[in-house]
Amino acid sequence: MQTIIGAIGRQTLYFSNYFATLLAFAYQILRTIVFPPKKGMFLVRRITLEQVYFTAVQTLPVIILFAILIGSMIILQFSKVSAQSPLGQIFVLFLIRDLGPTLTALLIILRSATAVTIEISYMNVFNEMDTLEMSGLDPLWVVCVPRLVGITSAILCLFIVFDITAIVGGYGVVWLLTDTYLGYDLFQIANNISGADIIVGIIKAILFGITITVICLYHGFKTKQHITQIPIAASKASVQCFGSCLIISATTSALFYL
C-alpha cells in the first residue's frame, strides 16, 4: 500500500514540476514577444513566414480532404435521423465544437510538431544554440518566437478552413454523389452556429497552438547529449501534445457549455 501511495506521490510531483516548467517556458517566450530584442528582426520574420508556409499552406490539401470526407460522412449518416434530431445541432455539437479543432490539432501534431522537436533537438546536439548565443542572438527570439507565432497562426487559419470545408464541401459531395434528400439541412447548420461556438473554436485553436509549440520546443531543448535521444523526444512530444489538446478541448467545452 505504501509503495502505491509513494508511486502516486512521485508521479504527482513529477507532473506538477513538468507543468510548472512548461508554464515558465511559455512565459519566457511570450515575454520575448512583448519585449522583443532589436537584433535579428528580419531573421525572425523570415523564419515565421517559413513556419506558416510549412505548417499551414503545405497542409491545406490534407486538411481539405479530411474535412470533405468527415463532413460528408456526418451529413450522410445523421441526415437519416434529422427528423428526430435536427442535423444542424448534431453538426455543431460533433464538428464545430470539438471534432474540428481536435482533428486540426492532430494533423498539425503529426506534420509539424514532430518536425519542430527533431529540428530543435538536432540544433542542440550539434551546439547550434551555442553558436546563436555567441553571435549575439537570443535563441528564444530567433528559434522559439517564430515557431510559436507560425504554428498558432496556422492552426487558427486551418481550423476555420476545416469547418467551412466540412460544411460546404461535405454538403456538396453528398448532394452530388448520393440521392439523399437534404432539404434545408445546410440552412439548419448555419442557423445553429452561434457566436459562442466561433469564440470557443478560436480559443481552442490558440491554446492548441501555444501548447503544441511549447511542448515541442521544451523537448527539443531538453535533448543535448546524444543523437539517439531525438526519436524518443519526438515520440514523447507528440503523445503529450495530443493528450494536452484533448484535456484543453474537454476543459474549454465544459467551461463554456456546462
Rosetta blueprint (number, residue, H / E / L):
1 M L
2 Q H
3 T H
4 I H
5 I H
6 G H
7 A H
8 I H
9 G H
10 R H
11 Q H
12 T H
13 L H
14 Y H
15 F H
16 S H
17 N H
18 Y H
19 F H
20 A H
21 T H
22 L H
23 L H
24 A H
25 F H
26 A H
27 Y H
28 Q H
29 I H
30 L H
31 R H
32 T H
33 I H
34 V H
35 F L
36 P L
37 P L
38 K L
39 K L
40 G L
41 M H
42 F H
43 L H
44 V H
45 R H
46 R H
47 I H
48 T H
49 L H
50 E H
51 Q H
52 V H
53 Y H
54 F H
55 T H
56 A H
57 V H
58 Q L
59 T L
60 L H
61 P H
62 V H
63 I H
64 I H
65 L H
66 F H
67 A H
68 I H
69 L H
70 I H
71 G H
72 S H
73 M H
74 I H
75 I H
76 L H
77 Q H
78 F H
79 S H
80 K H
81 V H
82 S L
83 A L
84 Q L
85 S L
86 P L
87 L H
88 G H
89 Q H
90 I H
91 F H
92 V H
93 L H
94 F H
95 L H
96 I H
97 R H
98 D H
99 L H
100 G H
101 P H
102 T H
103 L H
104 T H
105 A H
106 L H
107 L H
108 I H
109 I H
110 L H
111 R H
112 S H
113 A H
114 T H
115 A H
116 V H
117 T H
118 I H
119 E H
120 I H
121 S H
122 Y H
123 M H
124 N H
125 V H
126 F L
127 N L
128 E H
129 M H
130 D H
131 T H
132 L H
133 E H
134 M H
135 S L
136 G L
137 L L
138 D L
139 P H
140 L H
141 W H
142 V H
143 V H
144 C H
145 V H
146 P H
147 R H
148 L H
149 V H
150 G H
151 I H
152 T H
153 S H
154 A H
155 I H
156 L H
157 C H
158 L H
159 F H
160 I H
161 V H
162 F H
163 D H
164 I H
165 T H
166 A H
167 I H
168 V H
169 G H
170 G H
171 Y H
172 G H
173 V H
174 V H
175 W H
176 L H
177 L H
178 T L
179 D L
180 T L
181 Y L
182 L L
183 G L
184 Y L
185 D H
186 L H
187 F H
188 Q H
189 I H
190 A H
191 N H
192 N H
193 I L
194 S L
195 G H
196 A H
197 D H
198 I H
199 I H
200 V H
201 G H
202 I H
203 I H
204 K H
205 A H
206 I H
207 L H
208 F H
209 G H
210 I H
211 T H
212 I H
213 T H
214 V H
215 I H
216 C H
217 L H
218 Y H
219 H H
220 G H
221 F H
222 K H
223 T L
224 K L
225 Q L
226 H L
227 I L
228 T L
229 Q H
230 I H
231 P H
232 I H
233 A H
234 A H
235 S H
236 K H
237 A H
238 S H
239 V H
240 Q H
241 C H
242 F H
243 G H
244 S H
245 C H
246 L H
247 I H
248 I H
249 S H
250 A H
251 T H
252 T H
253 S H
254 A H
255 L H
256 F H
257 Y H
258 L L
